[in-house]
Amino acid sequence: MESFSSSTGSFKIERYPETSLTSLKPWNAADEYILSYLGENNLQSPVAIINDRFGFLSIALHHLKPTVIIDYKSQEKAIQKNLANNGIQLDQITFSDILSINNLKIETAIVKVPKSMELFALYLHQVSQMISEDGIVICGFMTKYFTSSMLDVAQKYFKKAEQSLAYKKSRLLILSEPITKQDEILTETIAVENGDELMQYKGVFSSGKIDMGTRFLLDNLDIYENEDSILDLACGNGIIAYHLEKNNPSSNLYLVDDFYLAVESSKINLPKANCLFNNDLSDFKNQFFDLIVTNPPFHFGHETNIEVSLSLFKQTCRCLKPNGRFVVVANKHLNYATHLRKIYSKVMITAENTKFQIIECKNAII
């Protein structure tokens, strides 16, 4: 847990999920810069906060009763945890999501710029629809992640985009004069097998195509007749579950993802499946699944961190039936097989190429 002080008070913030990597902090200099800028300028309410991963900005500005846009279930849990850590009542902020904010009317939007420029564009499109004509958008980012496309996106939705001076290797983009466009499509299509197409919201993993790891998994994944209850873990747009449904239409499919737009994309593509918005397996009973399949994430924003995936791997043990299988596709350099052998007694590499491995696990030992 880290402490910080600002003009609005002194607070304590911790990361959730927790990490053993001490170099990873629950906020960065861009967060501090945003607070400093707001303290030096007249902040107009109502306020919306977007992409506040651990709640640093939400906690510091809770007295304004902001609307906080939740992209990740783990983000929601982190902010709730940090509100409790600081004795702040939950009703001080309002949670919403990026697809439901068009009915809001705000004067100030605060945006931490995400890694994905497609997601940044979706953010700014939505903000441009709800902000007042004389409203302002403050976007914070670390200078090392700046690209010219960031400005291109900003200028698509706002007439004025001014870049600040640097502060501790961070900068701000100050946007004003929104360009209101009501007809922009927030989804894109991806071609899949047999000429079919899947849809996903912009900003969901593997924009416009099936990523190579998933493609390798689908080409090498066999489903057994007795595998009735199946989970697509970290489902993204639902491409793995879609493949499973095509090959085993009688199976009971469940999908779960930490990212809200991924879950909403999966609901479009698999309307009969059970699509859940969560960052863990707490929604499922013990010994529930015959098969769990995953192409797990190993990026956490700009960070490379496999701890989230390893936590999910451990949780699969509880949810698999005694003869169930856990199948993972992963980049070979992550060395997941070594970690999985600490969790399962039977771990086999069933297929591999120069970049990816498919790992099948049985018989949990923890």
C-alpha positions as CSV (number, residue, x, y, z in Angstrom):
1,M,0.0,0.0,0.0
2,E,1.3,3.4,-1.0
3,S,0.5,6.8,0.6
4,F,0.1,10.1,-1.2
5,S,-1.0,13.6,-0.3
6,S,-2.7,16.2,-2.5
7,S,-4.7,19.4,-2.0
8,T,-7.7,17.2,-1.4
9,G,-6.2,15.2,1.4
10,S,-3.9,12.3,2.3
11,F,-4.8,8.8,1.1
12,K,-3.5,5.2,0.8
13,I,-3.8,3.3,-2.4
14,E,-2.9,-0.4,-3.2
15,R,-2.9,-2.4,-6.3
16,Y,-5.5,-5.1,-7.0
17,P,-4.8,-7.7,-8.0
18,E,-1.8,-7.7,-5.7
19,T,1.7,-8.1,-7.2
20,S,5.0,-9.3,-5.9
21,L,6.8,-6.9,-8.3
22,T,7.7,-4.0,-6.1
23,S,8.5,-1.8,-9.1
24,L,4.8,-1.7,-10.1
25,K,3.0,1.1,-8.4
26,P,-0.7,1.9,-8.1
27,W,-0.3,5.2,-9.9
28,N,2.3,7.1,-12.0
29,A,3.5,10.6,-12.7
30,A,0.7,11.2,-15.2
31,D,-1.9,10.7,-12.4
32,E,0.0,13.2,-10.2
33,Y,0.2,15.7,-13.1
34,I,-3.6,15.4,-13.6
35,L,-4.2,16.3,-10.0
36,S,-1.8,19.1,-10.1
37,Y,-3.4,20.6,-13.2
38,L,-6.9,20.3,-11.6
39,G,-5.6,22.0,-8.5
40,E,-4.3,25.0,-10.6
41,N,-7.4,25.3,-12.7
42,N,-11.1,25.6,-12.0
43,L,-12.5,22.1,-12.2
44,Q,-16.1,22.2,-13.3
45,S,-18.6,19.5,-12.2
46,P,-20.1,17.1,-13.0
47,V,-16.9,15.0,-13.6
48,A,-16.3,11.7,-15.4
49,I,-13.1,9.6,-14.8
50,I,-12.0,7.1,-17.4
51,N,-9.3,4.3,-17.2
52,D,-8.4,4.9,-13.5
53,R,-7.0,1.4,-13.0
54,F,-6.6,1.3,-9.3
55,G,-8.6,4.3,-8.1
56,F,-5.9,6.9,-7.5
57,L,-7.9,9.7,-9.2
58,S,-11.3,8.4,-8.0
59,I,-10.1,8.5,-4.4
60,A,-8.4,11.9,-4.6
61,L,-11.5,13.4,-6.3
62,H,-14.2,11.5,-4.4
63,H,-15.5,14.8,-2.9
64,L,-16.7,15.8,-6.4
65,K,-18.9,12.6,-6.5
66,P,-17.5,11.7,-10.0
67,T,-18.9,9.1,-12.4
68,V,-16.1,6.5,-12.8
69,I,-16.2,4.5,-16.0
70,I,-15.4,0.8,-15.3
71,D,-13.6,-1.1,-18.0
72,Y,-12.4,-4.1,-15.9
73,K,-14.1,-6.0,-13.1
74,S,-10.7,-6.0,-11.3
75,Q,-10.7,-2.2,-11.6
76,E,-14.1,-2.0,-9.9
77,K,-12.9,-4.2,-7.1
78,A,-9.7,-2.2,-6.8
79,I,-11.6,1.1,-6.4
80,Q,-14.0,-0.4,-4.0
81,K,-11.1,-1.8,-1.9
82,N,-9.3,1.6,-1.9
83,L,-12.5,3.4,-1.0
84,A,-12.8,1.1,2.0
85,N,-9.0,1.6,2.9
86,N,-9.6,5.3,3.2
87,G,-13.0,5.2,5.0
88,I,-14.8,6.6,2.0
89,Q,-18.4,5.6,1.5
90,L,-19.2,3.8,-1.8
91,D,-22.0,6.3,-2.6
92,Q,-19.3,9.1,-3.1
93,I,-18.8,7.8,-6.7
94,T,-21.1,6.4,-9.4
95,F,-19.9,3.5,-11.5
96,S,-20.8,3.3,-15.1
97,D,-19.4,1.8,-18.3
98,I,-18.2,3.3,-21.6
99,L,-21.3,2.1,-23.6
100,S,-23.8,3.6,-21.2
101,I,-22.6,7.1,-20.7
102,N,-24.3,8.9,-23.6
103,N,-27.1,10.0,-21.3
104,L,-24.6,11.7,-19.0
105,K,-24.0,15.4,-19.2
106,I,-20.5,16.4,-17.9
107,E,-18.3,19.5,-17.8
108,T,-15.0,17.7,-17.2
109,A,-13.6,14.4,-18.3
110,I,-10.4,12.9,-17.0
111,V,-8.8,10.1,-19.2
112,K,-5.8,8.0,-18.6
113,V,-4.7,7.2,-22.1
114,P,-4.8,3.5,-22.7
115,K,-2.3,1.4,-24.6
116,S,-4.8,0.7,-27.4
117,M,-5.4,3.7,-29.6
118,E,-8.6,2.0,-30.8
119,L,-9.8,2.0,-27.2
120,F,-8.7,5.7,-26.8
121,A,-10.8,6.6,-29.8
122,L,-13.8,4.8,-28.4
123,Y,-13.3,6.7,-25.1
124,L,-13.1,10.1,-26.9
125,H,-16.0,9.4,-29.2
126,Q,-18.2,8.7,-26.2
127,V,-16.9,11.6,-24.2
128,S,-17.5,14.0,-27.2
129,Q,-21.1,13.0,-27.1
130,M,-21.7,13.7,-23.4
131,I,-19.5,16.7,-22.7
132,S,-20.8,20.3,-22.8
133,E,-19.7,22.6,-25.6
134,D,-17.4,24.5,-23.2
135,G,-16.3,21.4,-21.3
136,I,-12.7,20.2,-21.1
137,V,-11.0,16.8,-21.3
138,I,-7.7,16.2,-19.5
139,C,-5.8,13.2,-20.9
140,G,-2.7,11.9,-19.0
141,F,0.1,9.7,-20.3
142,M,3.7,8.8,-19.8
143,T,5.9,10.5,-22.5
144,K,7.6,7.3,-23.5
145,Y,4.2,6.0,-24.8
146,F,3.4,9.0,-26.9
147,T,2.8,8.4,-30.6
148,S,1.5,10.8,-33.3
149,S,-1.6,8.6,-33.5
150,M,-2.6,9.9,-30.1
151,L,-2.9,13.4,-31.5
152,D,-4.7,12.1,-34.6
153,V,-7.3,10.4,-32.4
154,A,-7.8,13.5,-30.2
155,Q,-8.2,15.8,-33.2
156,K,-10.8,13.6,-34.7
157,Y,-13.2,14.3,-31.8
158,F,-12.1,17.7,-30.5
159,K,-11.2,20.8,-32.4
160,K,-8.6,21.9,-29.9
161,A,-5.9,19.5,-28.6
162,E,-3.1,21.2,-26.7
163,Q,-0.1,19.3,-25.3
164,S,1.4,20.3,-22.0
165,L,5.0,20.6,-20.9
166,A,6.6,17.5,-19.4
167,Y,6.4,16.7,-15.7
168,K,8.4,13.7,-14.4
169,K,8.4,12.2,-17.9
170,S,4.6,12.6,-18.3
171,R,2.4,14.9,-20.3
172,L,-1.2,16.0,-20.6
173,L,-3.4,16.5,-23.6
174,I,-6.0,19.2,-23.0
175,L,-9.0,18.8,-25.3
176,S,-11.9,21.2,-25.9
177,E,-14.6,22.1,-28.4
178,P,-16.1,18.6,-29.0
179,I,-17.0,17.5,-32.5
180,T,-20.3,15.8,-32.0
181,K,-20.8,12.7,-34.3
182,Q,-23.8,10.5,-33.5
183,D,-23.4,7.9,-36.3
184,E,-20.0,6.3,-35.6
185,I,-20.0,2.5,-35.4
186,L,-18.2,1.3,-32.2
187,T,-17.8,-2.3,-33.4
188,E,-15.7,-4.0,-36.1
189,T,-16.0,-7.4,-37.8
190,I,-13.5,-10.3,-37.9
191,A,-13.6,-13.0,-40.6
192,V,-13.6,-16.5,-39.2
193,E,-14.1,-20.0,-40.5
194,N,-16.6,-20.9,-43.2
195,G,-17.1,-17.3,-44.3
196,D,-18.7,-16.3,-41.0
197,E,-17.9,-13.1,-39.1
198,L,-17.6,-12.2,-35.5
199,M,-18.2,-8.7,-34.1
200,Q,-16.3,-7.0,-31.4
201,Y,-16.1,-3.5,-29.8
202,K,-13.1,-1.5,-30.8
203,G,-10.3,-1.9,-28.3
204,V,-10.9,-5.6,-27.6
205,F,-7.8,-7.8,-28.1
206,S,-6.6,-8.7,-31.6
207,S,-8.3,-5.9,-33.6
208,G,-9.6,-7.0,-37.0
209,K,-8.1,-10.5,-37.0
210,I,-7.7,-13.8,-35.1
211,D,-4.4,-13.6,-33.2
212,M,-1.8,-16.1,-34.0
213,G,-1.9,-17.9,-30.7
214,T,-5.7,-18.4,-30.8
215,R,-5.4,-19.6,-34.5
216,F,-2.8,-22.2,-33.5
217,L,-5.0,-23.3,-30.6
218,L,-8.1,-23.7,-32.8
219,D,-6.1,-25.7,-35.4
220,N,-4.9,-28.1,-32.7
221,L,-7.8,-28.4,-30.3
222,D,-9.8,-31.7,-30.1
223,I,-13.1,-31.8,-28.2
224,Y,-14.2,-35.1,-26.7
225,E,-17.9,-36.2,-26.8
226,N,-18.2,-36.4,-23.0
227,E,-17.0,-32.8,-22.5
228,D,-20.4,-31.1,-22.0
229,S,-19.6,-28.2,-19.7
230,I,-16.9,-26.0,-21.1
231,L,-15.3,-22.7,-20.1
232,D,-13.6,-20.1,-22.3
233,L,-11.4,-18.4,-19.8
234,A,-10.3,-14.8,-20.7
235,C,-12.6,-15.1,-23.6
236,G,-12.0,-11.9,-25.5
237,N,-14.5,-11.7,-28.3
238,G,-15.5,-15.3,-27.8
239,I,-13.7,-16.8,-30.8
240,I,-12.6,-19.9,-28.9
241,A,-16.1,-20.6,-27.6
242,Y,-17.5,-19.9,-31.1
243,H,-15.2,-22.6,-32.5
244,L,-16.3,-25.0,-29.7
245,E,-20.0,-24.3,-30.3
246,K,-19.5,-25.0,-34.1
247,N,-17.8,-28.4,-33.3
248,N,-19.9,-29.4,-30.3
249,P,-23.3,-27.6,-30.5
250,S,-24.8,-29.6,-27.6
251,S,-22.2,-28.4,-25.1
252,N,-22.9,-25.9,-22.3
253,L,-20.6,-23.0,-22.9
254,Y,-19.5,-20.4,-20.4
255,L,-17.3,-17.4,-21.0
256,V,-15.6,-15.1,-18.6
257,D,-13.4,-12.0,-19.0
258,D,-12.1,-9.2,-16.9
259,F,-12.7,-6.6,-19.7
260,Y,-16.2,-5.3,-20.1
261,L,-16.0,-4.7,-23.8
262,A,-14.8,-8.2,-24.4
263,V,-17.8,-9.7,-22.5
264,E,-20.2,-7.5,-24.4
265,S,-18.6,-8.6,-27.7
266,S,-19.0,-12.2,-26.7
267,K,-22.7,-11.7,-25.9
268,I,-23.1,-10.5,-29.5
269,N,-21.3,-13.5,-31.0
270,L,-22.7,-16.2,-28.7
271,P,-26.2,-15.1,-27.6
272,K,-27.0,-18.6,-26.2
273,A,-23.8,-18.9,-24.1
274,N,-23.3,-17.8,-20.5
275,C,-21.1,-14.7,-20.7
276,L,-19.8,-13.4,-17.3
277,F,-18.0,-10.2,-16.4
278,N,-15.4,-11.1,-13.8
279,N,-11.7,-11.3,-13.2
280,D,-11.8,-14.7,-11.4
281,L,-13.7,-17.9,-11.2
282,S,-15.8,-17.1,-8.1
283,D,-19.0,-17.4,-10.1
284,F,-18.5,-21.2,-10.6
285,K,-19.1,-24.2,-8.3
286,N,-16.5,-26.8,-7.5
287,Q,-15.9,-29.5,-10.1
288,F,-18.2,-27.8,-12.6
289,F,-16.3,-28.0,-15.9
290,D,-15.2,-30.9,-18.1
291,L,-12.9,-28.6,-20.1
292,I,-11.4,-25.2,-19.5
293,V,-9.6,-23.5,-22.4
294,T,-7.7,-20.3,-22.4
295,N,-5.4,-18.0,-24.3
296,P,-4.5,-16.0,-21.2
297,P,-3.3,-12.4,-21.2
298,F,0.2,-11.5,-20.1
299,H,0.0,-7.8,-20.5
300,F,-1.5,-5.5,-17.9
301,G,-1.8,-2.2,-19.8
302,H,1.8,-1.4,-20.7
303,E,3.2,-3.9,-18.2
304,T,4.2,-7.4,-18.8
305,N,3.0,-9.5,-15.9
306,I,2.1,-13.2,-15.8
307,E,0.9,-13.1,-12.1
308,V,-2.8,-12.6,-13.1
309,S,-2.6,-15.6,-15.4
310,L,-0.9,-17.8,-12.8
311,S,-3.6,-16.9,-10.3
312,L,-6.3,-18.0,-12.8
313,F,-4.4,-21.2,-13.4
314,K,-4.6,-22.1,-9.7
315,Q,-8.3,-21.3,-9.6
316,T,-9.1,-23.8,-12.5
317,C,-8.2,-26.7,-10.1
318,R,-11.3,-26.1,-8.0
319,C,-13.6,-25.8,-11.0
320,L,-12.5,-28.8,-13.0
321,K,-14.2,-32.2,-12.6
322,P,-11.9,-35.0,-11.5
323,N,-11.3,-36.1,-15.1
324,G,-11.4,-32.7,-16.5
325,R,-8.9,-31.0,-18.8
326,F,-7.3,-27.5,-18.7
327,V,-5.8,-26.5,-22.1
328,V,-3.6,-23.4,-22.5
329,V,-2.1,-21.8,-25.5
330,A,0.8,-19.5,-24.7
331,N,4.0,-17.9,-26.0
332,K,6.8,-20.3,-25.4
333,H,9.0,-17.7,-23.8
334,L,6.6,-17.4,-20.9
335,N,7.5,-21.0,-19.7
336,Y,4.0,-21.7,-18.5
337,A,4.6,-25.5,-18.5
338,T,7.0,-25.1,-15.6
339,H,4.5,-23.1,-13.5
340,L,1.6,-25.5,-14.4
341,R,3.6,-28.5,-13.2
342,K,3.4,-27.0,-9.7
343,I,-0.4,-27.0,-10.0
344,Y,-1.2,-30.2,-12.0
345,S,0.5,-33.6,-11.9
346,K,-0.1,-34.3,-15.6
347,V,1.2,-31.6,-17.9
348,M,1.7,-32.3,-21.6
349,I,2.8,-30.1,-24.5
350,T,0.4,-31.4,-27.2
351,A,1.5,-29.1,-30.0
352,E,4.1,-26.4,-30.6
353,N,5.6,-24.3,-33.3
354,T,8.4,-21.7,-33.2
355,K,6.4,-19.3,-31.1
356,F,3.5,-21.0,-29.3
357,Q,2.8,-24.1,-27.2
358,I,-0.4,-25.8,-26.4
359,I,-0.3,-27.3,-22.9
360,E,-2.8,-29.8,-21.6
361,C,-3.2,-30.3,-17.8
362,K,-4.9,-32.9,-15.7
363,N,-5.0,-34.0,-12.1
364,A,-4.7,-31.0,-9.9
365,I,-2.3,-31.3,-7.0
366,I,-3.2,-28.0,-5.1
